[in-house]
Amino acid sequence: MRSTPGYILLLSKQPYQASGLATLLERANCSVALASTEDQALTQTIRHSPFLIILVGNHHLWSQTLMKALRHCANTRHTTLVALTDVNAPSW
């Protein structure tokens, strides 16, 4: 899906894990972009700042560089950053 202002960015190294969540968000009329690599995530965030970034899966798998960049985005661009630890048993 094309990202526009006011979109949600889902980050998942295993995109199949986030597909169900993406579908639910799209049904709720949310614009959703899915990134499966750190480069995709950073490029997407720099181009158009999302209002919500959801990290799917084990957050320890993401690099410190990515996490610092996302935290910077969250702090400077009014973006909310959350980690969804288990798509089968959500814990926010």
Sequence and secondary structure as in RCSB ss.txt:
>XXXX:A:sequence
MRSTPGYILLLSKQPYQASGLATLLERANCSVALASTEDQALTQTIRHSPFLIILVGNHHLWSQTLMKALRHCAN
TRHTTLVALTDVNAPSW
>XXXX:A:secstr
    SSEEEEE SSHHHHHHHHHHHHHTT EEEEE SHHHHHHHHHHS  SEEEEES GGGS HHHHHHHHHHHH
HTT EEEEE  TTS   
